[in-house]
Amino acid sequence: MENYINNVLRPKLQGDGGEITFLERNGDEVTVVMQGECSKCHILDRCLSWAEQQIEKDLGEKIVLKGIRKRPYFQDK
């Protein structure tokens, strides 16, 4: 799963200024950190749903993606 996220999903999101990083997997729940443009996106839930569909289509695994938004340090102030 980590390999798929890093090598398939990540380049697609980077094309739009986003960033996704695999954090952990617990059963069928996969936690990812969303940064860049993704950290402030208003439709992040749609993107995660799309990613879940891509994973199911390509890997045959039905998972739930849990996204954690992480803004750059200079936006936290």
N, C-alpha and C positions, 0 to 999 in steps of 0.2 A: 504494500500500500504506500509506504513512504517513497519507494522508487517511482511509482506511478504519479504521485503528487508532484514530486520534484522534476520529473522528466517529461510529463505530459501536460498536467494542469498548470504548473508554474509558468512555463514559457507563454502560454496563452494569456494568463493574467498580467504578466509583465509587459505584454504588448500594449496594454491599456494603462500602464503605470501602477499596477497592483503587485502584490507580493503575497504568496501563501507559503507557509512553513509547517511541515508535519510536526506535531508535538507528541501525541501518544495515541495508542489504540487500546480500547477497553471493550472487548467483545465486538459488537457491531457498531459501536460508537467511536468515531475517529475525531480527535480534536486537532484543529489547525489554528495557527496564528495568522491573522490577516493584517497586512501592513500596507504602506504606500497609499494609493488611492482607495484601496479596499477598506482601509481603516475608517474612512469617513463616508463611504458609499451608503446611499439610502436604500438601495435594492440588494444589499448583501445576501439576504435570505434567498432571493431568486437565484443568485449566482451559486450559492451553496447547494440549492436544489438541482440546478443544472449540473454541477460537479458530481452530485450523487447519481444522477442519471447516466453520466458519462462513465463512471466507475462501474455501475451495474451493466451497462452495455459492453464495455471493453473487458472487464475482469469477471463478470458474472457474479459479483458480490453485492448484496443489498446492505448498504451501511447508512448510518446517519452521521452527517458532518456537523460538528459543533465548532463554530467560528468564534475566536476571541480577537476582538479588535485591539490592535496595539498601535497607538499613534507615535510618531517620532518624539523624542524627549523634549524638543523645543515647543511642541504643541500642548504639553501637559501643564504648562504654567498658566 
